[in-house]
Amino acid sequence: MAVNPTGQGLKHFLAAAPDEPVVMLNLLRFREGGRDSYERYLAHFEDCASEVGAEIIYYGDGDTALVAEDGQAWDAVLLVRYPTRRAFSEMVRNPRYQEGTHFRDDALVEAVLQPTTTRPLPSPET
């Protein structure tokens, strides 16, 4: 199961629009007892993220899925806003950030890391 981004994935991500803002959707499935390790990772992450202007905008527990196949429910969701895709790339390459990623690796059995871009809501029809 995937947990970390690949070099090829990061290259494609950065090439798409390096100077555009991005919100990363993180869907998280913890190993048994992994939540504590993930929260240690988050403390480390917040410090490194703030250096590139990123901020956590939501962290919450998954609940019973209303629409999902068996095995599609997630333990937690994290949303992080980055000022640019380049800022995300700079953070993950930073050796100080990498020193704490073992907490994330120890915590997760599976993850989805999905970049999202803001879209305007449609206007109500009159």
DSSP file (Angstrom, degrees, kcal/mol; ACC not computed):
  #  RESIDUE AA STRUCTURE BP1 BP2  ACC     N-H-->O    O-->H-N    N-H-->O    O-->H-N    TCO  KAPPA ALPHA  PHI   PSI    X-CA   Y-CA   Z-CA
    1    1 A M              0   0    0      0, 0.0     2,-0.2     0, 0.0   109,-0.0   0.000 360.0 360.0 360.0 143.3    0.0    0.0    0.0
    2    2 A A        +     0   0    0      1,-0.2   109,-2.2   109,-0.1   107,-0.0  -0.478 360.0 153.3 -76.1 140.8    1.2    3.5   -0.8
    3    3 A V        +     0   0    0      1,-0.3    -1,-0.2   107,-0.2   107,-0.1   0.545  61.1  43.0-130.6 -39.0    2.3    5.8    2.0
    4    4 A N  S    S-     0   0    0      1,-0.0    -1,-0.3   107,-0.0   107,-0.1  -0.839  82.3-106.1-118.0 150.8    4.8    8.3    0.4
    5    5 A P        -     0   0    0      0, 0.0     2,-0.2     0, 0.0    -1,-0.0  -0.343  35.1-126.8 -68.4 154.7    5.0   10.2   -2.8
    6    6 A T     >  -     0   0    0      1,-0.1     4,-2.4    -2,-0.0     5,-0.2  -0.594  19.5-112.9 -96.7 162.7    7.4    9.0   -5.5
    7    7 A G  H  > S+     0   0    0     -2,-0.2     4,-2.2     1,-0.2     5,-0.1   0.902 119.4  50.1 -59.6 -42.2   10.0   11.1   -7.3
    8    8 A Q  H  > S+     0   0    0      2,-0.2     4,-2.2     1,-0.2    -1,-0.2   0.901 110.0  50.4 -64.3 -41.5    8.1   10.8  -10.5
    9    9 A G  H  > S+     0   0    0      1,-0.2     4,-2.5     2,-0.2    -2,-0.2   0.907 110.8  48.8 -63.0 -42.0    4.9   11.9   -8.9
   10   10 A L  H  X S+     0   0    0     -4,-2.4     4,-2.6     2,-0.2     5,-0.2   0.889 109.5  52.6 -65.4 -38.8    6.5   14.9   -7.3
   11   11 A K  H  X S+     0   0    0     -4,-2.2     4,-2.1     2,-0.2    -2,-0.2   0.931 112.6  44.1 -62.4 -45.5    8.1   15.9  -10.7
   12   12 A H  H  X S+     0   0    0     -4,-2.2     4,-1.4     2,-0.2    -2,-0.2   0.917 113.0  52.4 -64.7 -43.8    4.7   15.8  -12.4
   13   13 A F  H  X S+     0   0    0     -4,-2.5     4,-0.7     1,-0.2     3,-0.3   0.917 113.1  43.6 -57.3 -47.1    3.0   17.6   -9.4
   14   14 A L  H  < S+     0   0    0     -4,-2.6     3,-0.3     1,-0.2    -1,-0.2   0.862 110.3  55.1 -71.2 -36.5    5.5   20.5   -9.6
   15   15 A A  H  < S+     0   0    0     -4,-2.1    -1,-0.2    -5,-0.2    -2,-0.2   0.775  94.8  70.8 -67.4 -26.0    5.5   20.7  -13.4
   16   16 A A  H  < S-     0   0    0     -4,-1.4    -1,-0.2    -3,-0.3    -2,-0.2   0.918 131.2 -28.9 -60.8 -47.4    1.7   21.2  -13.4
   17   17 A A    ><  -     0   0    0     -4,-0.7     3,-1.8    -3,-0.3    68,-0.5  -0.365  64.3-174.9-170.6  77.0    1.7   24.7  -11.9
   18   18 A P  T 3  S+     0   0    0      0, 0.0    68,-2.4     0, 0.0    69,-0.3   0.741  84.2  42.7 -59.7 -27.6    4.7   25.4   -9.6
   19   19 A D  T 3  S+     0   0    0     65,-0.2    -5,-0.0    66,-0.2     0, 0.0   0.298  91.8 101.6-105.0  10.7    3.6   28.8   -8.4
   20   20 A E  S <  S-     0   0    0     -3,-1.8    65,-1.2     1,-0.1    66,-0.1  -0.705  77.6-107.8 -92.4 145.7   -0.1   28.1   -7.9
   21   21 A P        -     0   0    0      0, 0.0     2,-0.3     0, 0.0    97,-0.2  -0.306  38.2-168.6 -66.3 156.6   -1.5   27.5   -4.4
   22   22 A V  E     -A   82   0A   0     60,-1.9    60,-3.1    62,-0.1     2,-0.5  -0.997  20.3-149.1-147.8 144.3   -2.6   24.0   -3.5
   23   23 A V  E     -AB  81 116A   0     93,-2.3    93,-1.9    -2,-0.3     2,-0.6  -0.982  22.1-144.6-112.6 123.4   -4.5   22.3   -0.7
   24   24 A M  E     -AB  80 115A   0     56,-3.0    56,-1.9    -2,-0.5     2,-0.6  -0.783   4.5-152.8 -92.6 123.2   -3.4   18.7    0.0
   25   25 A L  E     -AB  79 114A   0     89,-2.8    89,-2.9    -2,-0.6     2,-0.6  -0.854  12.4-167.3 -91.1 121.8   -6.0   16.2    0.9
   26   26 A N  E     -AB  78 113A   0     52,-2.9    52,-2.3    -2,-0.6     2,-0.5  -0.960   6.5-168.8-113.4 116.7   -4.5   13.5    3.1
   27   27 A L  E     -AB  77 112A   0     85,-2.2    85,-2.1    -2,-0.6     2,-0.4  -0.933  18.8-161.0-102.6 127.2   -6.6   10.4    3.7
   28   28 A L  E     -AB  76 111A   0     48,-2.7    47,-1.8    -2,-0.5    48,-1.6  -0.911  23.2-173.8-123.6 132.8   -4.9    8.3    6.4
   29   29 A R  E     - B   0 110A   0     81,-2.4    80,-2.7    -2,-0.4    81,-1.5  -0.982  25.8-145.9-121.7 118.1   -5.2    4.7    7.5
   30   30 A F  E     - B   0 108A   0     -2,-0.5    78,-0.3    78,-0.2     2,-0.1  -0.507   9.5-123.2 -87.2 147.8   -3.2    4.0   10.7
   31   31 A R    >   -     0   0    0     76,-3.1     3,-2.7    -2,-0.2     4,-0.4  -0.407  58.6 -72.8 -68.5 161.7   -1.4    0.9   11.7
   32   32 A E  T 3  S+     0   0    0      1,-0.3    -1,-0.1     2,-0.1    76,-0.0  -0.458 127.2   7.1 -59.4 125.4   -2.6   -0.5   15.0
   33   33 A G  T 3> S+     0   0    0     -2,-0.2     4,-0.5    -3,-0.1     3,-0.4   0.538  98.6 119.7  77.9   7.4   -1.2    1.9   17.6
   34   34 A G  H <>  +     0   0    0     -3,-2.7     4,-2.3    73,-0.2     5,-0.2   0.645  47.5  81.7 -81.7 -15.3    0.0    4.3   14.9
   35   35 A R  H  > S+     0   0    0     -4,-0.4     4,-2.2     1,-0.2    -1,-0.2   0.900  90.5  52.1 -59.4 -41.5   -2.1    7.3   15.8
   36   36 A D  H  > S+     0   0    0     -3,-0.4     4,-1.6     1,-0.2    -1,-0.2   0.911 110.1  49.0 -61.4 -42.2    0.3    8.4   18.5
   37   37 A S  H  X S+     0   0    0     -4,-0.5     4,-2.1     1,-0.2    -1,-0.2   0.891 109.6  52.5 -64.1 -39.0    3.2    8.2   16.1
   38   38 A Y  H  X S+     0   0    0     -4,-2.3     4,-2.6     1,-0.2    -1,-0.2   0.887 106.4  52.7 -65.9 -37.5    1.3   10.3   13.5
   39   39 A E  H  X S+     0   0    0     -4,-2.2     4,-1.6     2,-0.2    -1,-0.2   0.831 107.3  51.9 -69.5 -29.9    0.6   13.0   16.1
   40   40 A R  H  X S+     0   0    0     -4,-1.6     4,-1.8     2,-0.2    -1,-0.2   0.901 109.8  50.7 -66.2 -40.9    4.3   13.2   16.8
   41   41 A Y  H  X S+     0   0    0     -4,-2.1     4,-3.5     1,-0.2    -2,-0.2   0.928 106.9  54.1 -59.9 -45.1    4.8   13.6   13.1
   42   42 A L  H  X S+     0   0    0     -4,-2.6     4,-2.9     1,-0.2    -1,-0.2   0.881 105.5  52.3 -60.3 -38.8    2.2   16.4   13.0
   43   43 A A  H  X S+     0   0    0     -4,-1.6     4,-1.2     2,-0.2    -1,-0.2   0.928 115.1  42.0 -61.8 -44.1    4.0   18.3   15.7
   44   44 A H  H  X S+     0   0    0     -4,-1.8     4,-1.8     2,-0.2    -2,-0.2   0.925 114.2  52.8 -65.6 -45.4    7.2   18.1   13.6
   45   45 A F  H  X S+     0   0    0     -4,-3.5     4,-3.5     1,-0.2     5,-0.3   0.914 103.3  56.0 -58.3 -47.4    5.4   18.8   10.4
   46   46 A E  H  X S+     0   0    0     -4,-2.9     4,-2.0     1,-0.2    -1,-0.2   0.883 107.2  50.0 -56.5 -40.4    3.7   22.0   11.7
   47   47 A D  H  X S+     0   0    0     -4,-1.2     4,-0.8    -5,-0.2    -1,-0.2   0.933 116.4  40.6 -63.3 -46.8    7.1   23.4   12.5
   48   48 A C  H  X S+     0   0    0     -4,-1.8     4,-0.6     1,-0.2     3,-0.5   0.878 113.4  54.2 -70.5 -38.8    8.5   22.6    9.0
   49   49 A A  H ><>S+     0   0    0     -4,-3.5     5,-2.5     1,-0.2     3,-1.3   0.889 101.7  57.9 -63.9 -39.8    5.4   23.6    7.2
   50   50 A S  H ><5S+     0   0    0     -4,-2.0     3,-1.0    -5,-0.3    -1,-0.2   0.810  96.3  64.7 -63.0 -28.0    5.3   27.1    8.8
   51   51 A E  H 3<5S+     0   0    0     -4,-0.8    -1,-0.3    -3,-0.5    -2,-0.2   0.778 108.9  38.8 -65.3 -25.6    8.8   27.7    7.3
   52   52 A V  T <<5S-     0   0    0     -3,-1.3    -1,-0.2    -4,-0.6    -2,-0.2   0.283 123.1-101.9-106.9   9.1    7.3   27.5    3.8
   53   53 A G  T < 5S+     0   0    0     -3,-1.0    -3,-0.2    -4,-0.3     2,-0.2   0.653  75.0 140.4  83.6  15.9    4.1   29.3    4.6
   54   54 A A      < -     0   0    0     -5,-2.5     2,-0.3    28,-0.1    -1,-0.3  -0.556  28.9-169.6 -90.3 157.2    1.9   26.2    4.8
   55   55 A E  E     -C   81   0A   0     26,-2.2    26,-2.8    -2,-0.2     2,-0.5  -0.998  27.1-117.9-147.8 143.4   -0.9   25.7    7.4
   56   56 A I  E     +C   80   0A   0     -2,-0.3    24,-0.2    24,-0.2     3,-0.1  -0.671  28.7 178.3 -74.9 126.7   -3.1   22.8    8.5
   57   57 A I  E     +     0   0A   0     22,-2.8     2,-0.3    -2,-0.5    23,-0.2   0.592  65.9   9.3-106.6 -14.3   -6.6   23.9    7.8
   58   58 A Y  E     +C   79   0A   0     21,-1.4    21,-2.9     2,-0.0    -1,-0.4  -0.906  51.3 172.8-164.2 137.0   -8.3   20.7    9.1
   59   59 A Y  E     +C   78   0A   0     -2,-0.3     2,-0.3    19,-0.2    19,-0.2  -0.941  26.1 148.2-141.9 122.3   -7.5   17.5   10.9
   60   60 A G  E     -C   77   0A   0     17,-2.4    17,-2.7    -2,-0.3     2,-0.2  -0.987  44.3 -98.6-153.8 161.2  -10.2   15.1   12.0
   61   61 A D  E     -C   76   0A   0     -2,-0.3    15,-0.3    15,-0.2     2,-0.2  -0.542  37.6-118.2 -80.0 143.6  -11.1   11.5   12.6
   62   62 A G        -     0   0    0     13,-3.1     2,-0.2    -2,-0.2    -1,-0.1  -0.532  31.6-163.8 -74.6 149.1  -13.0    9.4   10.0
   63   63 A D        -     0   0    0     -2,-0.2    11,-0.2     1,-0.1     2,-0.2  -0.536  45.5 -45.0-119.4-172.8  -16.4    8.2   11.0
   64   64 A T        -     0   0    0     -2,-0.2     2,-0.2     1,-0.1    -1,-0.1  -0.396  67.9-118.5 -59.0 125.5  -18.6    5.5    9.6
   65   65 A A        -     0   0    0     -2,-0.2     3,-0.2     1,-0.1    -1,-0.1  -0.460  21.3-164.1 -70.0 135.6  -18.6    6.0    5.8
   66   66 A L  S    S+     0   0    0      1,-0.3     2,-0.4    -2,-0.2    -1,-0.1   0.820  85.2  24.1 -86.8 -35.7  -22.1    6.7    4.3
   67   67 A V  S    S+     0   0    0      2,-0.1    -1,-0.3     0, 0.0     2,-0.3  -0.906  94.0 103.9-133.5 104.1  -21.1    5.9    0.7
   68   68 A A        -     0   0    0     -2,-0.4     2,-0.1    -3,-0.2     3,-0.1  -0.935  60.8-113.2-172.4 151.2  -18.1    3.6    0.3
   69   69 A E    >   -     0   0    0     -2,-0.3     3,-2.1     1,-0.2     4,-0.3  -0.437  61.4 -69.3 -80.2 165.3  -17.2    0.0   -0.5
   70   70 A D  T 3  S+     0   0    0      1,-0.3    -1,-0.2     2,-0.1     0, 0.0  -0.334 125.0  20.3 -55.0 134.6  -15.8   -2.3    2.1
   71   71 A G  T 3  S+     0   0    0     -3,-0.1    -1,-0.3     1,-0.0    -2,-0.0   0.447  96.2 100.9  85.4   0.3  -12.3   -1.1    3.0
   72   72 A Q    <   +     0   0    0     -3,-2.1    -2,-0.1     2,-0.1     2,-0.1   0.530  51.7 104.4 -96.1  -5.2  -12.7    2.4    1.6
   73   73 A A        -     0   0    0     -4,-0.3     2,-0.3    -8,-0.1    -9,-0.1  -0.462  61.2-143.9 -74.0 149.1  -13.3    4.2    5.0
   74   74 A W        -     0   0    0    -11,-0.2   -45,-0.2    -2,-0.1     3,-0.1  -0.853  12.7-139.3-116.7 150.4  -10.3    6.2    6.3
   75   75 A D  S    S-     0   0    0    -47,-1.8   -13,-3.1    -2,-0.3     2,-0.3   0.840  83.0  -1.2 -75.3 -34.2   -9.2    6.7    9.9
   76   76 A A  E     -AC  28  61A   0    -48,-1.6   -48,-2.7   -15,-0.3     2,-0.4  -0.984  57.2-143.6-154.9 161.0   -8.4   10.4    9.6
   77   77 A V  E     -AC  27  60A   0    -17,-2.7   -17,-2.4    -2,-0.3     2,-0.4  -0.990  13.7-173.1-129.8 137.7   -8.4   13.3    7.2
   78   78 A L  E     -AC  26  59A   0    -52,-2.3   -52,-2.9    -2,-0.4     2,-0.5  -1.000   4.3-166.6-131.8 131.4   -5.8   16.1    7.0
   79   79 A L  E     -AC  25  58A   0    -21,-2.9   -22,-2.8    -2,-0.4   -21,-1.4  -0.981   8.5-176.4-117.6 127.6   -6.1   19.2    4.8
   80   80 A V  E     -AC  24  56A   0    -56,-1.9   -56,-3.0    -2,-0.5     2,-0.5  -0.987  14.8-148.0-127.0 127.9   -3.0   21.4    4.4
   81   81 A R  E     -AC  23  55A   0    -26,-2.8   -26,-2.2    -2,-0.4   -58,-0.2  -0.836  14.3-169.9 -96.1 126.6   -2.9   24.7    2.4
   82   82 A Y  E     -A   22   0A   0    -60,-3.1   -60,-1.9    -2,-0.5   -28,-0.1  -0.924  26.6-134.5-112.7 140.3    0.4   25.5    0.7
   83   83 A P  S    S-     0   0    0      0, 0.0     2,-0.3     0, 0.0    -1,-0.1   0.827  89.2  -2.4 -64.1 -29.4    1.1   28.9   -0.8
   84   84 A T     >  -     0   0    0    -63,-0.2     4,-1.3   -62,-0.1   -65,-0.2  -0.976  68.1-114.2-152.1 160.9    2.5   27.2   -3.9
   85   85 A R  H  > S+     0   0    0    -65,-1.2     4,-2.2   -68,-0.5   -66,-0.2   0.866 118.9  59.7 -62.4 -36.0    3.3   23.7   -5.2
   86   86 A R  H  > S+     0   0    0    -68,-2.4     4,-2.8     1,-0.2    -1,-0.2   0.879  99.2  56.2 -60.4 -38.2    6.9   24.7   -5.1
   87   87 A A  H  > S+     0   0    0    -69,-0.3     4,-2.2     2,-0.2    -1,-0.2   0.906 107.1  49.1 -61.2 -41.8    6.6   25.4   -1.3
   88   88 A F  H  X S+     0   0    0     -4,-1.3     4,-2.4     2,-0.2    -2,-0.2   0.944 112.0  48.5 -60.9 -47.3    5.4   21.8   -0.8
   89   89 A S  H  X S+     0   0    0     -4,-2.2     4,-1.4     1,-0.2    -2,-0.2   0.898 110.7  50.7 -60.6 -42.9    8.3   20.5   -2.9
   90   90 A E  H  X S+     0   0    0     -4,-2.8     4,-0.9     1,-0.2    -1,-0.2   0.908 110.4  50.4 -62.1 -42.1   10.8   22.6   -0.9
   91   91 A M  H >< S+     0   0    0     -4,-2.2     3,-1.0     1,-0.2     6,-0.3   0.945 109.4  48.3 -63.8 -48.0    9.4   21.4    2.4
   92   92 A V  H 3< S+     0   0    0     -4,-2.4    -1,-0.2     1,-0.3    -2,-0.2   0.761 112.5  50.1 -69.1 -21.5    9.6   17.6    1.5
   93   93 A R  H 3< S+     0   0    0     -4,-1.4    -1,-0.3    -5,-0.2    -2,-0.2   0.618  84.3 109.7 -86.0 -13.1   13.2   18.0    0.3
   94   94 A N    <X  -     0   0    0     -3,-1.0     4,-2.3    -4,-0.9     3,-0.4  -0.470  67.0-143.1 -67.2 123.3   14.3   19.8    3.4
   95   95 A P  H  > S+     0   0    0      0, 0.0     4,-1.3     0, 0.0    -1,-0.2   0.839 100.7  56.6 -57.4 -33.4   16.6   17.5    5.5
   96   96 A R  H  4 S+     0   0    0      2,-0.2     4,-0.4     1,-0.2     3,-0.2   0.915 108.4  46.7 -65.8 -41.1   15.1   18.9    8.7
   97   97 A Y  H >4 S+     0   0    0     -3,-0.4     3,-1.8    -6,-0.3     4,-0.4   0.938 108.8  55.4 -61.8 -45.9   11.6   17.8    7.6
   98   98 A Q  H >< S+     0   0    0     -4,-2.3     3,-0.8     1,-0.3     4,-0.4   0.755  93.3  70.7 -61.7 -25.5   12.9   14.4    6.5
   99   99 A E  T 3< S+     0   0    0     -4,-1.3    -1,-0.3    -3,-0.2     3,-0.2   0.775 105.4  39.3 -61.6 -25.5   14.3   13.8   10.0
  100  100 A G  T X> S+     0   0    0     -3,-1.8     3,-1.4    -4,-0.4     4,-0.6   0.434  86.3  93.4-105.4   0.0   10.8   13.4   11.3
  101  101 A T  H <> S+     0   0    0     -3,-0.8     4,-2.5    -4,-0.4     3,-0.3   0.721  70.4  75.3 -69.6 -17.5    9.1   11.5    8.4
  102  102 A H  H 3> S+     0   0    0     -4,-0.4     4,-2.6     1,-0.2    -1,-0.3   0.827  89.3  59.3 -62.3 -28.4    9.9    8.2   10.2
  103  103 A F  H <> S+     0   0    0     -3,-1.4     4,-1.2     2,-0.2    -1,-0.2   0.912 108.1  44.7 -63.6 -41.0    7.0    9.0   12.6
  104  104 A R  H  X S+     0   0    0     -4,-0.6     4,-1.8    -3,-0.3     3,-0.3   0.929 113.3  50.0 -66.9 -46.1    4.6    9.2    9.6
  105  105 A D  H  < S+     0   0    0     -4,-2.5    -2,-0.2     1,-0.2    -1,-0.2   0.899 111.8  48.4 -59.5 -41.9    6.1    6.0    8.1
  106  106 A D  H  < S+     0   0    0     -4,-2.6    -1,-0.2    -5,-0.2    -2,-0.2   0.777 113.8  48.7 -67.8 -26.4    5.7    4.2   11.4
  107  107 A A  H  < S+     0   0    0     -4,-1.2   -76,-3.1    -3,-0.3     2,-0.3   0.812 100.6  68.1 -85.1 -32.4    2.1    5.4   11.8
  108  108 A L  E  <  +B   30   0A   0     -4,-1.8   -78,-0.2   -78,-0.3     3,-0.1  -0.692  36.3 176.9-106.9 142.8    0.5    4.6    8.4
  109  109 A V  E    S+     0   0A   0    -80,-2.7     2,-0.3     1,-0.4   -79,-0.2   0.613  85.7   1.8-101.4 -25.0   -0.4    1.5    6.6
  110  110 A E  E     +B   29   0A   0    -81,-1.5   -81,-2.4  -107,-0.1    -1,-0.4  -0.979  65.4 177.2-160.1 149.2   -1.9    3.4    3.7
  111  111 A A  E     -B   28   0A   0   -109,-2.2     2,-0.4    -2,-0.3   -83,-0.2  -0.992  20.0-147.6-151.6 153.6   -2.4    7.0    2.6
  112  112 A V  E     -B   27   0A   0    -85,-2.1   -85,-2.2    -2,-0.3     2,-0.5  -0.997  10.9-170.0-118.5 130.7   -3.8    9.1   -0.2
  113  113 A L  E     +B   26   0A   0     -2,-0.4   -87,-0.2   -87,-0.2    -2,-0.0  -0.916  15.3 177.0-121.1 100.3   -2.0   12.4   -0.9
  114  114 A Q  E     -B   25   0A   0    -89,-2.9   -89,-2.8    -2,-0.5     2,-0.2  -0.913  22.5-142.2-114.5 112.6   -4.2   14.3   -3.4
  115  115 A P  E     -B   24   0A   0      0, 0.0     2,-0.3     0, 0.0   -91,-0.2  -0.493  24.2-171.5 -67.2 140.4   -3.4   17.8   -4.5
  116  116 A T  E     -B   23   0A   0    -93,-1.9   -93,-2.3    -2,-0.2     2,-0.4  -0.960  12.3-151.4-131.7 152.8   -6.5   20.0   -4.9
  117  117 A T        -     0   0    0     -2,-0.3     2,-0.1   -95,-0.2   -95,-0.1  -0.947  30.6-101.1-123.1 147.1   -7.1   23.4   -6.4
  118  118 A T        -     0   0    0     -2,-0.4     0, 0.0   -97,-0.2     0, 0.0  -0.392  35.8-169.9 -69.2 138.1   -9.8   25.9   -5.5
  119  119 A R        -     0   0    0     -2,-0.1     2,-0.1     0, 0.0    -1,-0.0  -0.980  25.9-113.3-125.6 139.1  -12.8   26.1   -7.7
  120  120 A P        -     0   0    0      0, 0.0     3,-0.1     0, 0.0     0, 0.0  -0.458  34.6-113.8 -69.4 145.1  -15.5   28.8   -7.5
  121  121 A L        -     0   0    0     -2,-0.1     2,-0.0     1,-0.1     0, 0.0  -0.522  38.2-101.0 -73.5 145.6  -18.9   27.5   -6.5
  122  122 A P        -     0   0    0      0, 0.0    -1,-0.1     0, 0.0     3,-0.1  -0.372  39.6-106.6 -66.0 147.8  -21.5   27.9   -9.3
  123  123 A S        -     0   0    0      1,-0.1     2,-0.1    -3,-0.1     3,-0.0  -0.497  38.4-103.5 -71.8 142.2  -23.9   30.8   -8.9
  124  124 A P        -     0   0    0      0, 0.0     2,-0.2     0, 0.0    -1,-0.1  -0.426  39.9-111.4 -65.0 140.9  -27.4   29.9   -7.9
  125  125 A E              0   0    0      1,-0.1     0, 0.0    -2,-0.1     0, 0.0  -0.519 360.0 360.0 -73.7 139.3  -29.8   30.0  -10.8
  126  126 A T              0   0    0     -2,-0.2    -1,-0.1    -3,-0.0    -3,-0.0   0.404 360.0 360.0-110.9 360.0  -32.3   32.8  -10.6
